[in-house]
Amino acid sequence: QVQLVESGGGWMQAGGSLRLSCAASGSSFSINAMGWYRQAPGKQRELVAAITSGGATNYAVSVKGRFAISRDNTKNTVYLQMNSLKPEDTAIYYCNADYITTIPKFHPGSSWGQGTQVTVSS
């Protein structure tokens, strides 16, 4: 299986910045895409940003112009730079990886991180 380890969450005042990191580890796999989701109390989990191994990106409308996703394919690591934070960004942020196995051959899979808390105060 593929394991994901997240870091970088914490507390920040509105208008500040944070950067989240997520590293994938395991054996016999190749990453196709990675992304960040978030879930606030009482709400459904939603996609924040995603990036393919080729560099194509997708963002939620609510974070466009403020957040930026990037990756290091060599390290199987994805980052989320969060600027101009707002109280509504407060949520647990989860990393997700879409991958394919090499042993056995070409079996798709998906893994989730444990989540990291981001809290933004007004």
DRENDRENSE-435610 format. One record per atom (N, C-alpha, C): atom name; x, y, z; residue in one letter; residue number from 1. Coordinates in nm, 3 decimals. Example, Ala and Ser with C-alpha at 12.3 -4.5 7.8 and 13.67 -1.06 7.14 Angstrom:
<tises>
+------+---------+---------+---------+------+------+
! name !      px !      py !      pz ! resn ! resi !
+------+---------+---------+---------+------+------+
!    N !   1.319 !  -0.569 !   0.780 !    A !    1 !
!   CA !   1.230 !  -0.450 !   0.780 !    A !    1 !
!    C !   1.320 !  -0.330 !   0.780 !    A !    1 !
!    N !   1.285 !  -0.225 !   0.708 !    S !    2 !
!   CA !   1.367 !  -0.106 !   0.714 !    S !    2 !
!    C !   1.290 !   0.003 !   0.787 !    S !    2 !
+------+---------+---------+---------+------+------+
</tises>
This chain:
<tises>
+------+---------+---------+---------+------+------+
! name !      px !      py !      pz ! resn ! resi !
+------+---------+---------+---------+------+------+
!    N !   0.081 !  -0.117 !   0.000 !    Q !    1 !
!   CA !   0.000 !   0.000 !   0.000 !    Q !    1 !
!    C !   0.087 !   0.126 !   0.000 !    Q !    1 !
!    N !   0.023 !   0.238 !  -0.034 !    V !    2 !
!   CA !   0.090 !   0.367 !  -0.035 !    V !    2 !
!    C !   0.049 !   0.444 !   0.090 !    V !    2 !
!    N !   0.147 !   0.496 !   0.162 !    Q !    3 !
!   CA !   0.120 !   0.576 !   0.282 !    Q !    3 !
!    C !   0.149 !   0.723 !   0.256 !    Q !    3 !
!    N !   0.065 !   0.811 !   0.311 !    L !    4 !
!   CA !   0.080 !   0.954 !   0.295 !    L !    4 !
!    C !   0.101 !   1.019 !   0.431 !    L !    4 !
!    N !   0.201 !   1.106 !   0.440 !    V !    5 !
!   CA !   0.230 !   1.177 !   0.564 !    V !    5 !
!    C !   0.220 !   1.327 !   0.539 !    V !    5 !
!    N !   0.130 !   1.394 !   0.612 !    E !    6 !
!   CA !   0.106 !   1.537 !   0.597 !    E !    6 !
!    C !   0.172 !   1.617 !   0.708 !    E !    6 !
!    N !   0.206 !   1.742 !   0.678 !    S !    7 !
!   CA !   0.263 !   1.832 !   0.777 !    S !    7 !
!    C !   0.237 !   1.976 !   0.736 !    S !    7 !
!    N !   0.253 !   2.069 !   0.831 !    G !    8 !
!   CA !   0.242 !   2.211 !   0.801 !    G !    8 !
!    C !   0.117 !   2.280 !   0.851 !    G !    8 !
!    N !   0.022 !   2.206 !   0.905 !    G !    9 !
!   CA !  -0.099 !   2.267 !   0.957 !    G !    9 !
!    C !  -0.072 !   2.343 !   1.086 !    G !    9 !
!    N !  -0.172 !   2.421 !   1.129 !    G !   10 !
!   CA !  -0.157 !   2.497 !   1.251 !    G !   10 !
!    C !  -0.255 !   2.612 !   1.258 !    G !   10 !
!    N !  -0.221 !   2.712 !   1.341 !    W !   11 !
!   CA !  -0.305 !   2.830 !   1.360 !    W !   11 !
!    C !  -0.244 !   2.950 !   1.289 !    W !   11 !
!    N !  -0.332 !   3.034 !   1.232 !    M !   12 !
!   CA !  -0.286 !   3.155 !   1.164 !    M !   12 !
!    C !  -0.395 !   3.261 !   1.168 !    M !   12 !
!    N !  -0.354 !   3.387 !   1.181 !    Q !   13 !
!   CA !  -0.449 !   3.497 !   1.172 !    Q !   13 !
!    C !  -0.492 !   3.519 !   1.028 !    Q !   13 !
!    N !  -0.612 !   3.572 !   1.009 !    A !   14 !
!   CA !  -0.661 !   3.604 !   0.876 !    A !   14 !
!    C !  -0.561 !   3.694 !   0.803 !    A !   14 !
!    N !  -0.537 !   3.662 !   0.676 !    G !   15 !
!   CA !  -0.441 !   3.737 !   0.597 !    G !   15 !
!    C !  -0.303 !   3.675 !   0.594 !    G !   15 !
!    N !  -0.278 !   3.578 !   0.681 !    G !   16 !
!   CA !  -0.149 !   3.513 !   0.688 !    G !   16 !
!    C !  -0.135 !   3.399 !   0.589 !    G !   16 !
!    N !  -0.022 !   3.327 !   0.599 !    S !   17 !
!   CA !   0.009 !   3.219 !   0.505 !    S !   17 !
!    C !   0.055 !   3.093 !   0.578 !    S !   17 !
!    N !   0.028 !   2.979 !   0.518 !    L !   18 !
!   CA !   0.076 !   2.849 !   0.564 !    L !   18 !
!    C !   0.110 !   2.766 !   0.441 !    L !   18 !
!    N !   0.201 !   2.670 !   0.458 !    R !   19 !
!   CA !   0.231 !   2.576 !   0.351 !    R !   19 !
!    C !   0.220 !   2.434 !   0.402 !    R !   19 !
!    N !   0.137 !   2.354 !   0.336 !    L !   20 !
!   CA !   0.118 !   2.214 !   0.370 !    L !   20 !
!    C !   0.205 !   2.126 !   0.281 !    L !   20 !
!    N !   0.253 !   2.016 !   0.336 !    S !   21 !
!   CA !   0.333 !   1.920 !   0.261 !    S !   21 !
!    C !   0.275 !   1.781 !   0.278 !    S !   21 !
!    N !   0.289 !   1.698 !   0.175 !    C !   22 !
!   CA !   0.242 !   1.560 !   0.179 !    C !   22 !
!    C !   0.340 !   1.472 !   0.102 !    C !   22 !
!    N !   0.397 !   1.373 !   0.170 !    A !   23 !
!   CA !   0.493 !   1.283 !   0.108 !    A !   23 !
!    C !   0.435 !   1.142 !   0.100 !    A !   23 !
!    N !   0.447 !   1.080 !  -0.017 !    A !   24 !
!   CA !   0.399 !   0.943 !  -0.040 !    A !   24 !
!    C !   0.515 !   0.846 !  -0.029 !    A !   24 !
!    N !   0.490 !   0.732 !   0.035 !    S !   25 !
!   CA !   0.593 !   0.629 !   0.048 !    S !   25 !
!    C !   0.531 !   0.491 !   0.034 !    S !   25 !
!    N !   0.613 !   0.393 !   0.003 !    G !   26 !
!   CA !   0.569 !   0.257 !  -0.015 !    G !   26 !
!    C !   0.659 !   0.187 !  -0.115 !    G !   26 !
!    N !   0.606 !   0.086 !  -0.181 !    S !   27 !
!   CA !   0.683 !   0.012 !  -0.280 !    S !   27 !
!    C !   0.596 !  -0.028 !  -0.397 !    S !   27 !
!    N !   0.658 !  -0.044 !  -0.512 !    S !   28 !
!   CA !   0.593 !  -0.094 !  -0.633 !    S !   28 !
!    C !   0.471 !  -0.011 !  -0.674 !    S !   28 !
!    N !   0.490 !   0.122 !  -0.684 !    F !   29 !
!   CA !   0.382 !   0.209 !  -0.729 !    F !   29 !
!    C !   0.436 !   0.327 !  -0.806 !    F !   29 !
!    N !   0.347 !   0.391 !  -0.882 !    S !   30 !
!   CA !   0.378 !   0.513 !  -0.955 !    S !   30 !
!    C !   0.261 !   0.609 !  -0.940 !    S !   30 !
!    N !   0.287 !   0.733 !  -0.897 !    I !   31 !
!   CA !   0.183 !   0.831 !  -0.873 !    I !   31 !
!    C !   0.133 !   0.892 !  -1.005 !    I !   31 !
!    N !   0.001 !   0.898 !  -1.021 !    N !   32 !
!   CA !  -0.060 !   0.964 !  -1.136 !    N !   32 !
!    C !  -0.100 !   1.107 !  -1.103 !    N !   32 !
!    N !  -0.160 !   1.126 !  -0.986 !    A !   33 !
!   CA !  -0.205 !   1.258 !  -0.944 !    A !   33 !
!    C !  -0.212 !   1.265 !  -0.793 !    A !   33 !
!    N !  -0.195 !   1.385 !  -0.738 !    M !   34 !
!   CA !  -0.209 !   1.408 !  -0.595 !    M !   34 !
!    C !  -0.293 !   1.534 !  -0.574 !    M !   34 !
!    N !  -0.360 !   1.541 !  -0.460 !    G !   35 !
!   CA !  -0.443 !   1.656 !  -0.434 !    G !   35 !
!    C !  -0.469 !   1.679 !  -0.287 !    G !   35 !
!    N !  -0.531 !   1.793 !  -0.260 !    W !   36 !
!   CA !  -0.570 !   1.830 !  -0.125 !    W !   36 !
!    C !  -0.721 !   1.848 !  -0.116 !    W !   36 !
!    N !  -0.780 !   1.788 !  -0.015 !    Y !   37 !
!   CA !  -0.920 !   1.803 !   0.017 !    Y !   37 !
!    C !  -0.931 !   1.864 !   0.156 !    Y !   37 !
!    N !  -1.048 !   1.920 !   0.188 !    R !   38 !
!   CA !  -1.069 !   1.971 !   0.323 !    R !   38 !
!    C !  -1.211 !   1.944 !   0.368 !    R !   38 !
!    N !  -1.228 !   1.934 !   0.499 !    Q !   39 !
!   CA !  -1.359 !   1.910 !   0.557 !    Q !   39 !
!    C !  -1.375 !   1.995 !   0.683 !    Q !   39 !
!    N !  -1.473 !   2.084 !   0.681 !    A !   40 !
!   CA !  -1.507 !   2.166 !   0.795 !    A !   40 !
!    C !  -1.619 !   2.099 !   0.874 !    A !   40 !
!    N !  -1.634 !   2.131 !   1.004 !    P !   41 !
!   CA !  -1.741 !   2.069 !   1.084 !    P !   41 !
!    C !  -1.878 !   2.085 !   1.020 !    P !   41 !
!    N !  -1.952 !   1.975 !   1.009 !    G !   42 !
!   CA !  -2.086 !   1.979 !   0.954 !    G !   42 !
!    C !  -2.094 !   1.989 !   0.803 !    G !   42 !
!    N !  -1.980 !   1.983 !   0.734 !    K !   43 !
!   CA !  -1.979 !   1.994 !   0.589 !    K !   43 !
!    C !  -1.917 !   1.871 !   0.522 !    K !   43 !
!    N !  -1.947 !   1.854 !   0.394 !    Q !   44 !
!   CA !  -1.890 !   1.747 !   0.314 !    Q !   44 !
!    C !  -1.744 !   1.777 !   0.282 !    Q !   44 !
!    N !  -1.666 !   1.671 !   0.263 !    R !   45 !
!   CA !  -1.529 !   1.689 !   0.219 !    R !   45 !
!    C !  -1.529 !   1.743 !   0.075 !    R !   45 !
!    N !  -1.445 !   1.842 !   0.049 !    E !   46 !
!   CA !  -1.440 !   1.903 !  -0.083 !    E !   46 !
!    C !  -1.299 !   1.911 !  -0.137 !    E !   46 !
!    N !  -1.288 !   1.909 !  -0.268 !    L !   47 !
!   CA !  -1.158 !   1.923 !  -0.334 !    L !   47 !
!    C !  -1.112 !   2.067 !  -0.324 !    L !   47 !
!    N !  -0.987 !   2.087 !  -0.283 !    V !   48 !
!   CA !  -0.926 !   2.219 !  -0.277 !    V !   48 !
!    C !  -0.839 !   2.242 !  -0.400 !    V !   48 !
!    N !  -0.749 !   2.149 !  -0.428 !    A !   49 !
!   CA !  -0.658 !   2.160 !  -0.542 !    A !   49 !
!    C !  -0.603 !   2.023 !  -0.576 !    A !   49 !
!    N !  -0.570 !   2.002 !  -0.703 !    A !   50 !
!   CA !  -0.512 !   1.876 !  -0.747 !    A !   50 !
!    C !  -0.409 !   1.903 !  -0.855 !    A !   50 !
!    N !  -0.314 !   1.810 !  -0.869 !    I !   51 !
!   CA !  -0.210 !   1.824 !  -0.970 !    I !   51 !
!    C !  -0.171 !   1.686 !  -1.023 !    I !   51 !
!    N !  -0.154 !   1.676 !  -1.154 !    T !   52 !
!   CA !  -0.111 !   1.551 !  -1.216 !    T !   52 !
!    C !   0.040 !   1.544 !  -1.218 !    T !   52 !
!    N !   0.093 !   1.426 !  -1.250 !    S !   53 !
!   CA !   0.237 !   1.411 !  -1.259 !    S !   53 !
!    C !   0.296 !   1.498 !  -1.369 !    S !   53 !
!    N !   0.213 !   1.536 !  -1.468 !    G !   54 !
!   CA !   0.257 !   1.622 !  -1.577 !    G !   54 !
!    C !   0.248 !   1.770 !  -1.546 !    G !   54 !
!    N !   0.188 !   1.806 !  -1.431 !    G !   55 !
!   CA !   0.183 !   1.945 !  -1.391 !    G !   55 !
!    C !   0.051 !   2.016 !  -1.412 !    G !   55 !
!    N !  -0.050 !   1.950 !  -1.468 !    A !   56 !
!   CA !  -0.181 !   2.012 !  -1.484 !    A !   56 !
!    C !  -0.246 !   2.030 !  -1.347 !    A !   56 !
!    N !  -0.311 !   2.146 !  -1.325 !    T !   57 !
!   CA !  -0.369 !   2.176 !  -1.195 !    T !   57 !
!    C !  -0.518 !   2.206 !  -1.204 !    T !   57 !
!    N !  -0.586 !   2.192 !  -1.090 !    N !   58 !
!   CA !  -0.728 !   2.222 !  -1.080 !    N !   58 !
!    C !  -0.753 !   2.277 !  -0.940 !    N !   58 !
!    N !  -0.830 !   2.387 !  -0.929 !    Y !   59 !
!   CA !  -0.856 !   2.453 !  -0.802 !    Y !   59 !
!    C !  -1.004 !   2.474 !  -0.779 !    Y !   59 !
!    N !  -1.043 !   2.471 !  -0.652 !    A !   60 !
!   CA !  -1.177 !   2.513 !  -0.615 !    A !   60 !
!    C !  -1.188 !   2.663 !  -0.639 !    A !   60 !
!    N !  -1.307 !   2.710 !  -0.680 !    V !   61 !
!   CA !  -1.328 !   2.851 !  -0.707 !    V !   61 !
!    C !  -1.294 !   2.937 !  -0.585 !    V !   61 !
!    N !  -1.326 !   2.889 !  -0.466 !    S !   62 !
!   CA !  -1.307 !   2.965 !  -0.344 !    S !   62 !
!    C !  -1.161 !   2.994 !  -0.309 !    S !   62 !
!    N !  -1.066 !   2.920 !  -0.369 !    V !   63 !
!   CA !  -0.925 !   2.939 !  -0.336 !    V !   63 !
!    C !  -0.841 !   2.989 !  -0.452 !    V !   63 !
!    N !  -0.900 !   3.004 !  -0.570 !    K !   64 !
!   CA !  -0.825 !   3.052 !  -0.685 !    K !   64 !
!    C !  -0.768 !   3.190 !  -0.659 !    K !   64 !
!    N !  -0.641 !   3.208 !  -0.693 !    G !   65 !
!   CA !  -0.574 !   3.334 !  -0.671 !    G !   65 !
!    C !  -0.511 !   3.346 !  -0.534 !    G !   65 !
!    N !  -0.543 !   3.256 !  -0.442 !    R !   66 !
!   CA !  -0.488 !   3.260 !  -0.307 !    R !   66 !
!    C !  -0.399 !   3.138 !  -0.276 !    R !   66 !
!    N !  -0.440 !   3.021 !  -0.325 !    F !   67 !
!   CA !  -0.366 !   2.897 !  -0.299 !    F !   67 !
!    C !  -0.292 !   2.854 !  -0.425 !    F !   67 !
!    N !  -0.182 !   2.782 !  -0.407 !    A !   68 !
!   CA !  -0.106 !   2.727 !  -0.519 !    A !   68 !
!    C !  -0.057 !   2.587 !  -0.485 !    A !   68 !
!    N !  -0.083 !   2.492 !  -0.573 !    I !   69 !
!   CA !  -0.038 !   2.355 !  -0.553 !    I !   69 !
!    C !   0.084 !   2.330 !  -0.640 !    I !   69 !
!    N !   0.180 !   2.255 !  -0.588 !    S !   70 !
!   CA !   0.299 !   2.220 !  -0.663 !    S !   70 !
!    C !   0.345 !   2.081 !  -0.620 !    S !   70 !
!    N !   0.439 !   2.024 !  -0.697 !    R !   71 !
!   CA !   0.483 !   1.889 !  -0.663 !    R !   71 !
!    C !   0.630 !   1.869 !  -0.699 !    R !   71 !
!    N !   0.688 !   1.769 !  -0.635 !    D !   72 !
!   CA !   0.822 !   1.723 !  -0.666 !    D !   72 !
!    C !   0.807 !   1.574 !  -0.696 !    D !   72 !
!    N !   0.803 !   1.539 !  -0.823 !    N !   73 !
!   CA !   0.780 !   1.400 !  -0.863 !    N !   73 !
!    C !   0.892 !   1.307 !  -0.818 !    N !   73 !
!    N !   1.014 !   1.358 !  -0.812 !    T !   74 !
!   CA !   1.127 !   1.277 !  -0.768 !    T !   74 !
!    C !   1.108 !   1.229 !  -0.624 !    T !   74 !
!    N !   1.051 !   1.316 !  -0.540 !    K !   75 !
!   CA !   1.030 !   1.284 !  -0.399 !    K !   75 !
!    C !   0.888 !   1.236 !  -0.369 !    K !   75 !
!    N !   0.803 !   1.229 !  -0.471 !    N !   76 !
!   CA !   0.662 !   1.193 !  -0.452 !    N !   76 !
!    C !   0.597 !   1.279 !  -0.344 !    N !   76 !
!    N !   0.621 !   1.409 !  -0.353 !    T !   77 !
!   CA !   0.572 !   1.504 !  -0.254 !    T !   77 !
!    C !   0.490 !   1.614 !  -0.321 !    T !   77 !
!    N !   0.379 !   1.653 !  -0.257 !    V !   78 !
!   CA !   0.296 !   1.761 !  -0.306 !    V !   78 !
!    C !   0.286 !   1.869 !  -0.198 !    V !   78 !
!    N !   0.278 !   1.996 !  -0.241 !    Y !   79 !
!   CA !   0.271 !   2.109 !  -0.150 !    Y !   79 !
!    C !   0.147 !   2.192 !  -0.179 !    Y !   79 !
!    N !   0.096 !   2.258 !  -0.076 !    L !   80 !
!   CA !  -0.013 !   2.352 !  -0.093 !    L !   80 !
!    C !   0.026 !   2.482 !  -0.022 !    L !   80 !
!    N !   0.058 !   2.585 !  -0.100 !    Q !   81 !
!   CA !   0.088 !   2.716 !  -0.045 !    Q !   81 !
!    C !  -0.043 !   2.792 !  -0.030 !    Q !   81 !
!    N !  -0.074 !   2.833 !   0.093 !    M !   82 !
!   CA !  -0.200 !   2.901 !   0.123 !    M !   82 !
!    C !  -0.171 !   3.043 !   0.167 !    M !   82 !
!    N !  -0.211 !   3.140 !   0.086 !    N !   83 !
!   CA !  -0.192 !   3.282 !   0.115 !    N !   83 !
!    C !  -0.326 !   3.350 !   0.138 !    N !   83 !
!    N !  -0.321 !   3.468 !   0.198 !    S !   84 !
!   CA !  -0.442 !   3.547 !   0.225 !    S !   84 !
!    C !  -0.551 !   3.462 !   0.289 !    S !   84 !
!    N !  -0.514 !   3.390 !   0.394 !    L !   85 !
!   CA !  -0.606 !   3.298 !   0.459 !    L !   85 !
!    C !  -0.727 !   3.370 !   0.518 !    L !   85 !
!    N !  -0.841 !   3.303 !   0.511 !    K !   86 !
!   CA !  -0.967 !   3.353 !   0.562 !    K !   86 !
!    C !  -1.022 !   3.257 !   0.666 !    K !   86 !
!    N !  -1.107 !   3.305 !   0.758 !    P !   87 !
!   CA !  -1.166 !   3.214 !   0.858 !    P !   87 !
!    C !  -1.238 !   3.095 !   0.794 !    P !   87 !
!    N !  -1.299 !   3.113 !   0.678 !    E !   88 !
!   CA !  -1.369 !   3.005 !   0.611 !    E !   88 !
!    C !  -1.276 !   2.896 !   0.557 !    E !   88 !
!    N !  -1.145 !   2.919 !   0.561 !    D !   89 !
!   CA !  -1.049 !   2.816 !   0.522 !    D !   89 !
!    C !  -1.025 !   2.717 !   0.635 !    D !   89 !
!    N !  -1.077 !   2.746 !   0.754 !    T !   90 !
!   CA !  -1.060 !   2.657 !   0.869 !    T !   90 !
!    C !  -1.122 !   2.521 !   0.841 !    T !   90 !
!    N !  -1.042 !   2.415 !   0.852 !    A !   91 !
!   CA !  -1.088 !   2.280 !   0.822 !    A !   91 !
!    C !  -0.975 !   2.182 !   0.850 !    A !   91 !
!    N !  -1.008 !   2.053 !   0.843 !    I !   92 !
!   CA !  -0.905 !   1.950 !   0.840 !    I !   92 !
!    C !  -0.871 !   1.927 !   0.694 !    I !   92 !
!    N !  -0.743 !   1.935 !   0.660 !    Y !   93 !
!   CA !  -0.698 !   1.918 !   0.524 !    Y !   93 !
!    C !  -0.639 !   1.779 !   0.506 !    Y !   93 !
!    N !  -0.684 !   1.708 !   0.401 !    Y !   94 !
!   CA !  -0.641 !   1.572 !   0.373 !    Y !   94 !
!    C !  -0.569 !   1.564 !   0.240 !    Y !   94 !
!    N !  -0.459 !   1.491 !   0.238 !    C !   95 !
!   CA !  -0.386 !   1.465 !   0.115 !    C !   95 !
!    C !  -0.440 !   1.337 !   0.051 !    C !   95 !
!    N !  -0.446 !   1.334 !  -0.080 !    N !   96 !
!   CA !  -0.491 !   1.217 !  -0.155 !    N !   96 !
!    C !  -0.394 !   1.188 !  -0.269 !    N !   96 !
!    N !  -0.370 !   1.059 !  -0.295 !    A !   97 !
!   CA !  -0.285 !   1.018 !  -0.405 !    A !   97 !
!    C !  -0.354 !   0.913 !  -0.489 !    A !   97 !
!    N !  -0.352 !   0.932 !  -0.619 !    D !   98 !
!   CA !  -0.402 !   0.836 !  -0.716 !    D !   98 !
!    C !  -0.279 !   0.769 !  -0.778 !    D !   98 !
!    N !  -0.272 !   0.636 !  -0.769 !    Y !   99 !
!   CA !  -0.151 !   0.568 !  -0.814 !    Y !   99 !
!    C !  -0.184 !   0.441 !  -0.890 !    Y !   99 !
!    N !  -0.081 !   0.383 !  -0.950 !    I !  100 !
!   CA !  -0.093 !   0.254 !  -1.017 !    I !  100 !
!    C !   0.024 !   0.167 !  -0.970 !    I !  100 !
!    N !  -0.003 !   0.038 !  -0.948 !    T !  101 !
!   CA !   0.101 !  -0.051 !  -0.900 !    T !  101 !
!    C !   0.189 !  -0.100 !  -1.014 !    T !  101 !
!    N !   0.309 !  -0.142 !  -0.978 !    T !  102 !
!   CA !   0.399 !  -0.204 !  -1.075 !    T !  102 !
!    C !   0.413 !  -0.354 !  -1.047 !    T !  102 !
!    N !   0.393 !  -0.395 !  -0.922 !    I !  103 !
!   CA !   0.389 !  -0.535 !  -0.883 !    I !  103 !
!    C !   0.274 !  -0.554 !  -0.786 !    I !  103 !
!    N !   0.162 !  -0.619 !  -0.824 !    P !  104 !
!   CA !   0.131 !  -0.669 !  -0.958 !    P !  104 !
!    C !   0.116 !  -0.556 !  -1.058 !    P !  104 !
!    N !   0.113 !  -0.589 !  -1.184 !    K !  105 !
!   CA !   0.115 !  -0.489 !  -1.290 !    K !  105 !
!    C !  -0.015 !  -0.410 !  -1.304 !    K !  105 !
!    N !  -0.003 !  -0.279 !  -1.305 !    F !  106 !
!   CA !  -0.108 !  -0.186 !  -1.347 !    F !  106 !
!    C !  -0.242 !  -0.203 !  -1.274 !    F !  106 !
!    N !  -0.237 !  -0.211 !  -1.144 !    H !  107 !
!   CA !  -0.358 !  -0.212 !  -1.063 !    H !  107 !
!    C !  -0.374 !  -0.075 !  -0.998 !    H !  107 !
!    N !  -0.483 !  -0.002 !  -1.029 !    P !  108 !
!   CA !  -0.501 !   0.133 !  -0.974 !    P !  108 !
!    C !  -0.536 !   0.129 !  -0.825 !    P !  108 !
!    N !  -0.502 !   0.237 !  -0.757 !    G !  109 !
!   CA !  -0.534 !   0.250 !  -0.616 !    G !  109 !
!    C !  -0.541 !   0.395 !  -0.574 !    G !  109 !
!    N !  -0.592 !   0.420 !  -0.453 !    S !  110 !
!   CA !  -0.603 !   0.554 !  -0.399 !    S !  110 !
!    C !  -0.577 !   0.549 !  -0.249 !    S !  110 !
!    N !  -0.500 !   0.646 !  -0.197 !    S !  111 !
!   CA !  -0.468 !   0.652 !  -0.055 !    S !  111 !
!    C !  -0.498 !   0.790 !   0.001 !    S !  111 !
!    N !  -0.526 !   0.795 !   0.131 !    W !  112 !
!   CA !  -0.554 !   0.919 !   0.203 !    W !  112 !
!    C !  -0.460 !   0.935 !   0.321 !    W !  112 !
!    N !  -0.423 !   1.060 !   0.348 !    G !  113 !
!   CA !  -0.345 !   1.090 !   0.466 !    G !  113 !
!    C !  -0.434 !   1.098 !   0.589 !    G !  113 !
!    N !  -0.373 !   1.119 !   0.705 !    Q !  114 !
!   CA !  -0.448 !   1.122 !   0.830 !    Q !  114 !
!    C !  -0.518 !   1.256 !   0.854 !    Q !  114 !
!    N !  -0.480 !   1.359 !   0.781 !    G !  115 !
!   CA !  -0.539 !   1.491 !   0.795 !    G !  115 !
!    C !  -0.456 !   1.581 !   0.885 !    G !  115 !
!    N !  -0.457 !   1.710 !   0.854 !    T !  116 !
!   CA !  -0.389 !   1.809 !   0.936 !    T !  116 !
!    C !  -0.480 !   1.929 !   0.955 !    T !  116 !
!    N !  -0.491 !   1.978 !   1.079 !    Q !  117 !
!   CA !  -0.583 !   2.085 !   1.112 !    Q !  117 !
!    C !  -0.527 !   2.221 !   1.074 !    Q !  117 !
!    N !  -0.609 !   2.301 !   1.006 !    V !  118 !
!   CA !  -0.577 !   2.440 !   0.976 !    V !  118 !
!    C !  -0.685 !   2.527 !   1.039 !    V !  118 !
!    N !  -0.644 !   2.620 !   1.125 !    T !  119 !
!   CA !  -0.737 !   2.709 !   1.193 !    T !  119 !
!    C !  -0.699 !   2.853 !   1.165 !    T !  119 !
!    N !  -0.794 !   2.931 !   1.112 !    V !  120 !
!   CA !  -0.771 !   3.071 !   1.079 !    V !  120 !
!    C !  -0.863 !   3.158 !   1.163 !    V !  120 !
!    N !  -0.806 !   3.250 !   1.240 !    S !  121 !
!   CA !  -0.884 !   3.337 !   1.326 !    S !  121 !
!    C !  -0.905 !   3.473 !   1.260 !    S !  121 !
!    N !  -1.017 !   3.538 !   1.293 !    S !  122 !
!   CA !  -1.049 !   3.669 !   1.237 !    S !  122 !
!    C !  -0.981 !   3.780 !   1.313 !    S !  122 !
+------+---------+---------+---------+------+------+
</tises>
